Amino acid sequence: MNNERNDKKIMLKVKNVEIGSGIPKVCAPIVEKNQDDILEMGEILMAKKSVDIVEWRIDFFEECFNTQKLLETAGLLRAVIPGKPILATFRTKNEGGEKNIEADVYIKMLDNLAESGYVDIVDIEAYFMDRAKTEKIISKLKNKTVVIGSYHNFNKTPEYDEICERLKYMKEIGADIPKLACMPEQKNDVFTLMRATNDFVTDNRNIPVITMSMDEIGKISRVSGKSFGSSITFGCLGKASAPGQINVDDLKNVLNIITLPEDEDE
């Protein structure tokens, strides 16, 4: 993983993908439950030109707590996705995921994956553990991989100040990329998220950020990230991993349509 500075802000280069440069990068999840289906979807996503990053949602994997099987599957997935970054995510049930997990098991799982070299990015929920423990594991993980610090709220959209504070917190604890996703209750919630993201990015040009508003109301945030500062957007091919995800081909087409040619050179 290399940090490379462009004229306006820091971007992270992971394999051949420049996160924070040009239009938002499209990330598609693998949410299959068994190894064969996971690998089959991996092959499909590897072939998709509209997909820049592949997210493996480990919490959907039925054998995720079997360390040997987990690492075996990660290695096989790496073999079928040699040319694109793989993001490994275990989303806890508290933040919309499929399973509960003990903190020590969670830490060991992420560390094993990072140590294996099979994944390029790991997601760690910034509020799953206390600050000291979270800072410690992030510091350790960053020696091996890129780290996304994430927060998800499936009930509501935080107020403007809280969004900014949560993004700031994730930066302070060492995350390479802060991520915040929330559920809108009304249209103004989407605008609140976009405004807070824009203001945070304006004041923090040295770090890529990911934000999104979920569900149907929030779809506009998935295609307009270039306008307000979000560097990755999540689409789907088949089953979605979150409400409001758009088909990856449609998502890439819209991103290309609404992005001015000169934006690519920023």
Backbone bond lengths (Angstrom), bond angles and torsions (degrees), N, CA, C in turn:
res aa  C-N    CA-C-N  psi(-1)  N-CA   C-N-CA  omega(-1)  CA-C   N-CA-C  phi
1 M - - - 1.458 - - 1.513 109.27 -
2 N 1.328 116.38 130.68 1.451 121.01 -179.24 1.523 110.55 -120.71
3 N 1.305 116.99 139.76 1.451 121.34 169.82 1.514 107.94 -95.83
4 E 1.326 118.00 123.47 1.450 121.37 179.72 1.524 108.60 -127.54
5 R 1.320 115.93 133.38 1.452 120.02 -178.51 1.527 109.96 -92.66
6 N 1.342 115.68 130.12 1.457 118.87 169.30 1.515 107.77 -99.15
7 D 1.320 118.17 -170.75 1.455 121.16 -172.85 1.519 113.36 -66.00
8 K 1.327 117.65 -27.13 1.452 118.86 -171.27 1.521 114.35 -114.62
9 K 1.323 117.84 -30.72 1.451 117.72 -179.24 1.519 110.23 -161.00
10 I 1.323 114.96 169.82 1.458 120.93 177.89 1.521 109.43 -73.05
11 M 1.309 116.13 138.79 1.454 119.63 169.01 1.522 107.53 -127.23
12 L 1.322 114.75 153.50 1.455 121.27 177.58 1.519 108.62 -102.84
13 K 1.317 116.43 127.40 1.454 120.38 176.37 1.518 108.59 -101.87
14 V 1.319 115.86 114.51 1.454 122.56 -179.64 1.522 106.98 -118.87
15 K 1.336 116.23 114.25 1.460 121.12 -167.23 1.531 107.37 54.31
16 N 1.328 117.87 -123.15 1.470 119.45 -178.98 1.518 112.37 -102.18
17 V 1.319 117.68 13.05 1.464 122.15 -175.96 1.524 110.00 -103.98
18 E 1.319 116.23 124.53 1.459 122.14 179.74 1.527 108.95 -99.10
19 I 1.317 115.65 102.13 1.465 121.45 -178.45 1.524 108.89 -84.16
20 G 1.313 116.26 119.75 1.455 121.21 -176.70 1.507 112.91 104.59
21 S 1.328 116.77 0.88 1.456 121.82 179.10 1.521 108.91 -123.15
22 G 1.341 117.33 138.88 1.453 120.77 179.02 1.517 112.42 69.63
23 I 1.341 115.94 -154.07 1.453 119.16 -179.01 1.521 110.30 -72.53
24 P 1.342 117.88 158.51 1.467 119.64 177.31 1.521 111.28 -55.78
25 K 1.316 116.11 140.89 1.450 121.32 179.32 1.533 109.66 -82.50
26 V 1.316 115.83 142.55 1.460 121.42 -177.21 1.530 109.64 -92.85
27 C 1.325 114.96 124.25 1.452 122.08 178.07 1.521 108.88 -113.59
28 A 1.335 117.28 131.25 1.461 121.94 -179.59 1.524 109.85 -119.27
29 P 1.329 117.93 137.25 1.461 120.76 -176.22 1.523 113.92 -90.25
30 I 1.323 115.16 150.01 1.454 123.15 166.49 1.524 106.63 -103.34
31 V 1.324 116.84 116.32 1.466 120.97 -176.11 1.536 111.67 -120.52
32 E 1.339 116.31 18.61 1.450 119.94 178.86 1.537 111.16 -72.19
33 K 1.332 115.53 158.20 1.463 120.02 -170.69 1.519 114.82 -97.26
34 N 1.333 117.92 -24.71 1.464 118.69 -178.26 1.524 110.27 -121.20
35 Q 1.344 114.33 164.32 1.454 120.03 -171.92 1.526 112.94 -59.88
36 D 1.316 117.39 -45.88 1.466 119.93 -177.86 1.522 111.74 -59.55
37 D 1.321 116.78 -43.95 1.460 120.44 -178.89 1.527 111.37 -70.11
38 I 1.331 115.87 -34.68 1.468 120.07 177.10 1.524 110.11 -61.69
39 L 1.319 116.33 -46.53 1.465 120.59 -178.45 1.530 111.45 -68.26
40 E 1.323 116.52 -37.43 1.466 119.68 177.88 1.533 110.47 -62.35
41 M 1.336 116.31 -44.24 1.470 119.10 178.02 1.518 110.65 -67.18
42 G 1.316 117.59 -34.92 1.457 120.54 176.52 1.516 111.78 -59.33
43 E 1.315 117.34 -43.45 1.466 121.39 178.27 1.525 110.94 -62.75
44 I 1.319 116.32 -40.63 1.466 120.71 179.66 1.531 110.67 -64.03
45 L 1.322 116.26 -45.52 1.468 119.94 -177.86 1.522 111.65 -70.58
46 M 1.332 117.25 -32.55 1.464 120.14 176.49 1.521 110.26 -60.86
47 A 1.332 116.41 -36.54 1.466 121.02 -177.49 1.525 113.00 -80.46
48 K 1.316 117.28 -12.79 1.465 121.43 -176.54 1.527 110.73 -80.89
49 K 1.320 116.74 114.93 1.461 120.60 178.53 1.521 111.91 -66.96
50 S 1.315 116.24 -24.88 1.467 120.10 -178.43 1.524 112.79 -77.34
51 V 1.324 117.81 -8.50 1.470 122.02 -178.49 1.525 109.55 -104.40
52 D 1.329 116.66 123.41 1.463 121.81 179.04 1.515 112.64 -95.34
53 I 1.332 116.48 -36.10 1.463 123.19 -175.65 1.522 108.16 -133.96
54 V 1.326 116.52 141.60 1.469 121.47 177.47 1.519 109.02 -110.42
55 E 1.321 116.02 125.93 1.465 120.96 176.90 1.530 109.34 -101.66
56 W 1.320 116.09 123.28 1.464 120.03 173.20 1.521 108.12 -95.55
57 R 1.336 115.67 110.38 1.452 121.26 177.94 1.523 108.46 -83.40
58 I 1.320 114.90 94.53 1.455 122.02 -173.28 1.525 112.20 -65.05
59 D 1.333 117.17 -29.62 1.457 119.68 -178.08 1.531 112.68 -65.02
60 F 1.334 118.49 -16.95 1.461 121.08 175.10 1.532 111.66 -82.21
61 F 1.323 117.19 -21.32 1.470 122.53 -175.08 1.523 109.70 -70.62
62 E 1.324 117.54 123.69 1.457 121.96 -174.13 1.536 113.20 -67.56
63 E 1.330 118.08 -19.94 1.465 121.39 179.74 1.531 111.70 -112.92
64 C 1.311 116.62 28.62 1.467 120.23 -173.81 1.527 113.56 -64.35
65 F 1.335 118.36 -24.04 1.465 120.38 -178.45 1.528 112.71 -90.12
66 N 1.324 116.31 -0.28 1.460 121.88 173.59 1.528 106.98 -92.76
67 T 1.314 117.04 101.27 1.468 121.22 -171.88 1.525 111.93 -57.24
68 Q 1.321 117.37 -43.91 1.455 120.29 -179.64 1.526 111.16 -61.22
69 K 1.322 117.03 -43.82 1.465 121.16 -179.47 1.525 110.83 -70.07
70 L 1.312 115.79 -35.98 1.463 120.06 179.01 1.524 110.86 -62.11
71 L 1.330 116.57 -49.31 1.465 120.82 -178.69 1.527 111.76 -69.92
72 E 1.318 116.07 -34.64 1.463 119.36 175.46 1.525 110.40 -61.48
73 T 1.320 115.91 -45.21 1.463 120.48 -179.89 1.520 110.88 -66.63
74 A 1.317 116.72 -38.26 1.461 120.43 177.65 1.524 110.67 -61.74
75 G 1.331 116.49 -42.42 1.459 120.03 179.40 1.517 112.60 -65.74
76 L 1.321 116.56 -40.46 1.466 120.79 178.02 1.525 110.84 -67.86
77 L 1.330 115.34 -36.63 1.467 119.18 177.99 1.522 110.66 -66.26
78 R 1.321 116.35 -40.41 1.470 120.27 175.98 1.527 110.72 -59.23
79 A 1.321 116.54 -38.21 1.465 120.55 -178.89 1.520 112.33 -65.76
80 V 1.336 117.10 -33.60 1.470 119.25 -179.90 1.529 112.07 -90.14
81 I 1.347 116.30 -11.87 1.471 120.53 175.53 1.526 107.91 -125.07
82 P 1.318 117.97 70.04 1.464 119.54 -176.56 1.522 113.92 -77.32
83 G 1.331 117.33 -24.04 1.458 119.32 -169.30 1.507 116.75 -107.42
84 K 1.322 117.83 1.12 1.461 120.56 -178.85 1.519 110.23 -125.68
85 P 1.334 117.76 148.29 1.464 120.13 176.35 1.520 111.07 -62.49
86 I 1.323 115.75 140.25 1.463 121.84 173.72 1.524 108.25 -109.41
87 L 1.325 115.33 125.59 1.459 123.14 175.73 1.524 107.88 -102.09
88 A 1.328 117.41 122.61 1.461 122.38 178.87 1.527 109.42 -99.39
89 T 1.329 115.29 124.60 1.463 120.45 -177.40 1.519 110.82 -133.35
90 F 1.322 116.29 126.24 1.462 120.49 164.81 1.517 106.15 -109.52
91 R 1.334 115.86 104.42 1.456 119.72 -179.62 1.520 108.62 -87.95
92 T 1.318 116.94 120.59 1.462 120.48 -178.69 1.520 110.59 -72.00
93 K 1.309 115.30 156.70 1.464 120.55 -178.15 1.529 111.38 -60.77
94 N 1.322 115.78 -31.90 1.461 120.25 -179.54 1.522 112.42 -63.81
95 E 1.346 116.75 -24.50 1.461 120.38 179.64 1.529 111.48 -116.02
96 G 1.330 115.54 30.67 1.455 120.14 172.45 1.505 115.90 95.81
97 G 1.351 118.14 7.10 1.449 121.20 -178.89 1.515 113.62 -84.60
98 E 1.338 115.62 -173.34 1.453 121.92 -173.51 1.523 114.06 -91.54
99 K 1.327 117.55 -23.96 1.463 119.47 -171.43 1.524 111.60 -139.50
100 N 1.329 114.75 155.20 1.454 121.01 168.05 1.523 108.97 -85.64
101 I 1.321 116.14 157.37 1.459 120.61 -179.82 1.528 108.93 -154.87
102 E 1.325 115.73 144.03 1.461 120.60 175.55 1.528 109.60 -75.88
103 A 1.315 116.44 147.56 1.469 120.93 -175.35 1.527 112.15 -57.60
104 D 1.343 117.63 -43.42 1.465 120.26 -178.23 1.527 111.50 -65.56
105 V 1.320 116.68 -37.32 1.467 121.14 177.83 1.525 110.33 -67.55
106 Y 1.323 114.88 -40.10 1.466 121.65 178.73 1.532 110.86 -61.10
107 I 1.316 116.23 -47.67 1.468 121.24 179.81 1.528 110.69 -62.28
108 K 1.325 116.37 -46.07 1.464 120.35 -178.68 1.527 111.16 -63.81
109 M 1.322 117.19 -38.71 1.455 121.56 179.30 1.521 110.92 -61.52
110 L 1.327 117.42 -49.03 1.461 121.10 -179.42 1.525 111.07 -64.84
111 D 1.325 115.97 -39.57 1.463 120.14 179.99 1.530 110.88 -65.17
112 N 1.325 116.97 -42.97 1.463 120.73 178.34 1.521 111.48 -60.88
113 L 1.315 116.35 -43.06 1.462 120.47 -179.65 1.521 111.07 -65.76
114 A 1.326 116.30 -43.58 1.463 119.81 179.14 1.525 110.88 -64.33
115 E 1.323 116.34 -41.68 1.461 122.05 -179.27 1.527 111.60 -65.51
116 S 1.319 116.82 -32.05 1.466 120.90 -176.96 1.521 113.20 -65.90
117 G 1.317 116.68 -27.56 1.458 120.58 -176.81 1.521 113.72 80.15
118 Y 1.325 116.81 3.08 1.462 120.22 -178.23 1.524 112.88 -81.32
119 V 1.325 117.22 -20.05 1.469 120.82 179.95 1.528 108.89 -118.14
120 D 1.321 115.38 155.11 1.462 121.31 -176.34 1.524 113.16 -103.95
121 I 1.330 115.36 -25.51 1.464 122.19 -176.95 1.522 107.82 -139.61
122 V 1.328 117.31 141.50 1.463 120.97 171.56 1.524 108.94 -123.84
123 D 1.318 114.59 148.15 1.469 122.01 177.22 1.520 107.82 -104.50
124 I 1.320 116.28 129.44 1.459 120.23 174.84 1.526 108.40 -125.26
125 E 1.326 115.70 129.24 1.463 119.92 -179.99 1.524 109.27 -71.92
126 A 1.310 115.39 118.64 1.459 121.07 -169.82 1.521 113.55 -67.41
127 Y 1.341 116.96 -21.85 1.463 119.49 -175.76 1.526 112.21 -113.74
128 F 1.346 116.94 15.61 1.453 120.37 -179.77 1.519 111.28 -74.58
129 M 1.338 116.45 -32.27 1.460 122.07 -178.20 1.526 108.98 -127.43
130 D 1.326 116.45 174.07 1.457 118.66 177.71 1.529 109.69 -69.55
131 R 1.315 116.15 163.70 1.460 121.51 -172.14 1.531 112.58 -60.27
132 A 1.312 117.22 -45.31 1.466 119.88 -176.63 1.523 111.54 -60.93
133 K 1.321 116.45 -44.36 1.464 120.16 -179.57 1.533 110.54 -67.47
134 T 1.338 116.10 -39.34 1.461 119.90 -179.72 1.519 110.84 -65.54
135 E 1.322 117.09 -43.98 1.467 120.73 177.96 1.523 111.01 -60.42
136 K 1.316 116.45 -39.84 1.471 120.98 -178.34 1.522 111.27 -64.43
137 I 1.338 117.34 -47.49 1.459 119.40 -177.98 1.519 111.10 -70.29
138 I 1.331 118.22 -36.26 1.465 120.10 177.72 1.522 110.28 -63.16
139 S 1.328 116.90 -43.70 1.465 120.97 178.76 1.523 110.92 -58.99
140 K 1.326 116.28 -40.37 1.463 120.85 179.24 1.526 111.37 -68.90
141 L 1.323 116.60 -43.55 1.462 120.86 -178.38 1.522 112.11 -65.42
142 K 1.317 116.63 -34.45 1.474 120.31 -175.54 1.526 112.94 -67.58
143 N 1.311 117.36 -14.85 1.459 120.02 174.38 1.524 111.80 -74.87
144 K 1.342 115.90 -12.96 1.464 120.41 -173.77 1.520 113.37 -123.70
145 T 1.321 118.09 -22.14 1.461 120.03 -171.06 1.524 110.55 -160.15
146 V 1.318 117.02 169.28 1.461 122.42 172.49 1.523 108.40 -79.89
147 V 1.328 117.05 142.22 1.459 120.99 -176.36 1.524 110.60 -120.39
148 I 1.334 115.06 125.15 1.462 122.12 169.78 1.522 107.66 -96.32
149 G 1.324 117.07 127.26 1.454 121.62 172.49 1.516 108.03 -99.35
150 S 1.330 117.53 121.48 1.459 119.36 -169.61 1.525 113.76 -122.71
151 Y 1.324 113.24 155.47 1.466 121.87 173.30 1.517 107.71 -143.79
152 H 1.347 116.87 130.86 1.461 121.94 -179.66 1.529 109.80 -126.94
153 N 1.310 115.78 136.05 1.460 120.87 176.09 1.525 107.63 -129.41
154 F 1.324 116.59 108.09 1.460 121.41 -177.88 1.526 112.53 -89.69
155 N 1.325 116.74 3.43 1.464 120.55 -178.30 1.519 113.91 -103.71
156 K 1.341 115.97 -34.55 1.460 118.12 -175.41 1.519 110.54 -161.62
157 T 1.311 116.03 176.78 1.458 123.14 172.86 1.525 108.69 -103.78
158 P 1.321 118.26 123.13 1.470 119.27 177.69 1.530 111.45 -60.92
159 E 1.309 115.38 162.58 1.461 120.51 174.84 1.528 110.10 -66.70
160 Y 1.316 115.42 161.66 1.466 122.25 -177.70 1.529 111.93 -50.20
161 D 1.327 117.50 -51.68 1.463 120.71 -176.97 1.525 112.19 -62.87
162 E 1.333 116.49 -36.75 1.460 119.84 -179.84 1.529 111.14 -68.24
163 I 1.323 116.92 -39.70 1.465 119.86 177.06 1.523 110.09 -58.75
164 C 1.327 115.92 -48.63 1.470 120.15 179.85 1.521 111.42 -61.20
165 E 1.335 116.95 -40.71 1.457 120.64 -179.20 1.519 111.76 -67.47
166 R 1.328 116.84 -38.36 1.465 119.71 179.33 1.527 111.11 -67.66
167 L 1.312 117.61 -41.14 1.464 120.31 176.34 1.528 110.58 -64.06
168 K 1.330 116.11 -40.93 1.463 120.58 178.08 1.524 110.73 -63.12
169 Y 1.327 117.11 -42.20 1.465 121.78 179.14 1.522 110.79 -59.42
170 M 1.339 116.46 -44.80 1.465 119.44 -178.27 1.524 111.77 -65.64
171 K 1.313 116.18 -33.28 1.467 119.59 174.20 1.526 110.37 -67.55
172 E 1.323 117.00 -43.38 1.466 121.69 -176.58 1.527 112.39 -64.97
173 I 1.335 117.20 -33.52 1.467 118.66 -178.08 1.531 111.78 -83.06
174 G 1.343 116.56 0.10 1.450 119.85 170.26 1.508 117.36 107.52
175 A 1.340 118.49 2.62 1.460 120.24 179.90 1.530 110.28 -62.06
176 D 1.327 116.29 138.40 1.468 120.40 175.54 1.524 110.93 -70.48
177 I 1.341 115.46 -33.15 1.465 121.31 -178.93 1.528 108.89 -138.42
178 P 1.334 119.34 110.25 1.465 120.68 171.99 1.531 109.87 -71.50
179 K 1.329 116.23 140.72 1.460 121.16 178.02 1.519 109.72 -134.05
180 L 1.340 116.48 133.66 1.455 121.28 177.65 1.519 109.13 -138.15
181 A 1.329 116.19 126.65 1.465 121.98 177.47 1.521 108.10 -128.53
182 C 1.322 116.71 137.20 1.461 119.48 -176.34 1.527 111.53 -147.46
183 M 1.319 114.37 162.49 1.459 121.69 -177.02 1.523 110.15 -96.95
184 P 1.333 118.11 124.25 1.459 119.94 177.07 1.533 111.08 -83.15
185 E 1.307 115.73 144.41 1.463 121.24 173.69 1.523 111.00 -102.09
186 Q 1.326 115.94 -18.35 1.458 122.13 177.77 1.525 108.47 -154.46
187 K 1.327 116.99 166.83 1.460 121.03 -175.94 1.521 112.55 -58.92
188 N 1.321 116.97 -36.66 1.465 119.79 -178.60 1.526 112.43 -61.38
189 D 1.344 116.33 -26.66 1.464 119.48 177.85 1.532 111.04 -62.89
190 V 1.336 115.73 -37.62 1.467 120.20 178.97 1.521 110.16 -64.41
191 F 1.322 115.95 -43.50 1.458 120.00 179.70 1.523 111.09 -66.73
192 T 1.335 116.93 -35.03 1.463 120.51 176.93 1.526 110.67 -61.41
193 L 1.334 116.09 -45.68 1.462 119.86 178.93 1.525 111.14 -62.38
194 M 1.322 116.87 -45.25 1.456 120.66 -177.71 1.525 111.23 -65.69
195 R 1.328 117.14 -39.48 1.470 120.37 179.32 1.526 110.90 -67.44
196 A 1.336 116.42 -43.14 1.467 119.87 179.41 1.531 110.79 -63.49
197 T 1.333 116.26 -40.93 1.466 119.93 178.40 1.512 110.98 -62.84
198 N 1.316 115.87 -47.03 1.467 120.73 179.56 1.523 111.11 -57.64
199 D 1.315 116.90 -44.98 1.462 120.57 -178.36 1.529 111.16 -68.02
200 F 1.339 116.74 -39.32 1.464 119.55 178.42 1.524 110.30 -64.70
201 V 1.329 117.03 -45.57 1.466 120.76 -179.56 1.519 111.02 -63.61
202 T 1.321 117.44 -38.33 1.466 121.44 178.47 1.520 111.12 -59.93
203 D 1.336 116.28 -37.51 1.463 120.96 -178.72 1.526 113.51 -89.75
204 N 1.329 116.82 -9.15 1.467 121.04 -176.70 1.522 109.39 -135.08
205 R 1.316 115.61 69.57 1.468 120.47 -176.23 1.521 112.56 -73.93
206 N 1.319 116.83 -6.22 1.466 119.82 -174.18 1.521 113.49 -96.18
207 I 1.344 117.71 15.53 1.460 118.95 -178.53 1.522 110.14 -152.82
208 P 1.343 118.51 131.44 1.465 120.22 174.74 1.528 110.16 -69.62
209 V 1.324 116.67 152.45 1.463 122.41 -177.68 1.526 108.77 -134.41
210 I 1.325 115.79 146.96 1.465 121.62 173.36 1.522 108.33 -124.27
211 T 1.325 117.06 123.91 1.464 120.36 170.44 1.517 108.79 -138.28
212 M 1.319 115.17 154.97 1.458 119.75 175.72 1.510 109.94 -159.27
213 S 1.327 114.02 148.46 1.449 122.16 171.87 1.521 107.09 -101.76
214 M 1.312 117.54 133.35 1.463 121.33 -172.02 1.527 112.53 -91.40
215 D 1.315 114.70 178.57 1.455 125.12 176.35 1.534 111.30 67.38
216 E 1.331 115.73 -173.94 1.457 120.17 -175.60 1.523 111.87 -64.12
217 I 1.336 116.59 -41.65 1.463 120.43 -178.72 1.521 110.96 -60.52
218 G 1.321 116.10 -34.44 1.456 119.90 -173.44 1.516 115.85 -88.60
219 K 1.334 117.74 2.21 1.466 119.93 -175.33 1.525 113.05 -57.05
220 I 1.319 116.77 -33.04 1.471 119.86 -178.97 1.522 110.90 -58.51
221 S 1.333 117.51 -31.30 1.468 120.29 -179.37 1.527 111.75 -70.19
222 R 1.319 117.05 -20.88 1.466 120.52 -178.89 1.524 112.50 -80.38
223 V 1.319 116.65 -17.73 1.474 119.60 -177.93 1.519 112.74 -113.17
224 S 1.325 117.59 -9.21 1.467 119.88 -174.92 1.524 112.98 -114.11
225 G 1.335 116.23 22.33 1.460 119.74 -177.48 1.508 114.24 -59.15
226 K 1.318 117.30 -32.54 1.460 120.65 178.75 1.519 111.32 -60.72
227 S 1.332 115.73 -32.40 1.461 120.29 -176.63 1.521 112.82 -75.79
228 F 1.357 117.18 -31.55 1.471 117.89 -176.00 1.519 113.69 -118.50
229 G 1.347 118.36 -2.04 1.451 118.88 168.31 1.506 118.15 117.41
230 S 1.332 119.65 -3.93 1.455 120.49 -179.97 1.526 110.36 -76.53
231 S 1.334 117.38 132.67 1.464 121.03 -169.89 1.527 114.56 -97.94
232 I 1.330 118.27 -15.82 1.464 122.92 177.45 1.519 108.34 -134.79
233 T 1.329 116.57 140.61 1.453 120.92 174.78 1.519 108.38 -126.14
234 F 1.314 116.65 145.95 1.456 121.98 -174.98 1.523 110.73 -104.86
235 G 1.330 115.49 121.86 1.449 121.76 175.72 1.516 109.11 -116.38
236 C 1.326 116.82 -171.35 1.455 119.26 -178.32 1.523 111.05 -145.09
237 L 1.307 114.76 160.12 1.461 122.58 171.99 1.520 104.90 -133.45
238 G 1.323 115.87 98.14 1.457 119.63 -171.89 1.511 109.79 93.60
239 K 1.343 116.87 -127.65 1.459 120.94 -175.96 1.519 111.54 -71.07
240 A 1.328 115.78 131.94 1.457 121.16 178.84 1.528 110.21 -83.98
241 S 1.337 115.64 155.75 1.466 120.11 176.82 1.522 111.79 -101.40
242 A 1.337 117.22 -5.21 1.458 121.63 178.73 1.524 108.58 -155.92
243 P 1.347 117.56 152.89 1.461 121.01 -178.33 1.534 112.01 -64.02
244 G 1.336 116.26 133.23 1.458 120.78 174.94 1.516 115.39 95.74
245 Q 1.340 117.60 -0.27 1.460 118.90 178.94 1.532 110.59 -65.89
246 I 1.324 115.13 143.39 1.459 123.34 -176.05 1.520 109.23 -107.20
247 N 1.334 117.12 147.34 1.457 121.18 176.04 1.526 109.91 -51.77
248 V 1.322 116.74 136.82 1.459 120.93 -172.22 1.535 113.19 -61.38
249 D 1.329 117.23 -36.44 1.469 119.59 179.21 1.520 110.57 -66.54
250 D 1.327 116.59 -45.22 1.466 120.62 177.94 1.522 110.56 -63.09
251 L 1.322 115.47 -40.38 1.460 120.91 -178.94 1.521 111.02 -62.26
252 K 1.318 117.38 -47.85 1.464 121.19 -179.68 1.526 110.93 -64.33
253 N 1.332 116.98 -39.72 1.468 120.25 179.20 1.520 111.51 -61.70
254 V 1.327 116.32 -44.68 1.472 119.90 -179.67 1.526 110.30 -66.44
255 L 1.331 117.04 -41.84 1.467 120.15 178.68 1.529 110.91 -58.97
256 N 1.317 116.35 -42.05 1.467 120.05 179.21 1.524 111.93 -68.40
257 I 1.326 116.79 -34.39 1.462 120.76 -178.77 1.522 111.74 -68.86
258 I 1.332 116.42 -43.02 1.465 118.90 -172.87 1.516 113.31 -90.95
259 T 1.329 117.81 -0.19 1.457 121.03 178.82 1.514 109.53 -99.11
260 L 1.334 117.19 125.70 1.446 121.52 178.38 1.523 110.15 -71.29
261 P 1.320 119.15 145.69 1.475 121.99 -177.85 1.524 113.03 -53.41
262 E 1.341 116.63 -38.46 1.467 118.53 -177.00 1.521 111.73 -69.00
263 D 1.352 117.29 -20.03 1.465 120.07 179.04 1.503 111.93 -62.88
264 E 1.333 117.42 -29.05 1.453 121.33 -176.85 1.521 112.12 -64.45
265 D 1.323 116.79 -23.87 1.456 120.01 -175.79 1.507 113.50 -93.76
266 E 1.335 117.92 2.82 1.464 119.45 -178.16 1.521 110.66 -66.70
